[in-house]
Amino acid sequence: MNPGYAGRSELPDNLRAPFRPVAMMVPDYALIGEISLLSAGLRDARALASKVVQVYRLCSEQLSGQQHYDYGMRAV
């Protein structure tokens, strides 16, 4: 039911009424990484988290875009 994708259709009107639009935003990977590192017991998690996020960003930009490479939320 995702419009714009090939082979998918619009949501019918009787189902569209109960659902409201939702705004999405890009998550703060540095904050998520910092919290993960803090929960693992690291003391200087903020500096390390920003470096890890930078490495993943560079990997996603410069390395192969094959499907088995995952540099998104799951990897952080």
N, C-alpha and C positions, 0 to 999 in steps of 0.2 A: 504494500500500500504506500510505497514511496513514490510520489510523483517525480517525474524527471528521469527515472531509470527505465531502461528498455523493458517492455513486457509488464510493467506495473500499472495499476489503475489508480484513479483518484478515490479517496475515501467517500463512501456514500453519504448523502445528506443526513439520513437518520442516525448515522454513527458520528458524524462530524459535530452535531449539536452538543453532546455531553463533554467533548474534549476542548480544552482551551489551548491556544498557542503557548509555547514555552520558549523563553529566550535561553540560549546556550552561550557559554563563554569558554575560552581556552583556559584550562587549569594552570595554576602556578606550579610548575614542575619543581622549582627550587624549594618551595615551601613543603611540598609533598616529600621530596627527597630529604630535606632537613628533618622532618618529623620521623621518617623511617630510620634515619641514622641515629637520631636521639633515642628512639625506642630500642635500638640495638646497643646503646650504651656509649656512643662516641661523644666526646666532650666538645670538640670544635666542629660540630655538624654543619653549621651555616656555611663556612668557607668550603668545606668538602662537598656539600650538596651543590653549590653553585658551580664547582669544577666538574662534578659528575654530569650535571645538566648540560654544561658546555660541551663536554666530550660527546654525549649522546646527540646533541644538536649537530655537531660537526660530522659525526658518523652518518646521520640521516641525510645530510646535505652532500657529502663527498663520496660515500661508499655506494655500492650497488643497491639498486632499488628492488631487489628480488623479495618475494613475499616472505621467505623464511627469515629474513632479517627484520627484527622488531626493535625499533628505537622509540616506542611510544610509552604510554603510561604503564603498560605491563612490565617493561624493562626497568623503569625507575623503581 
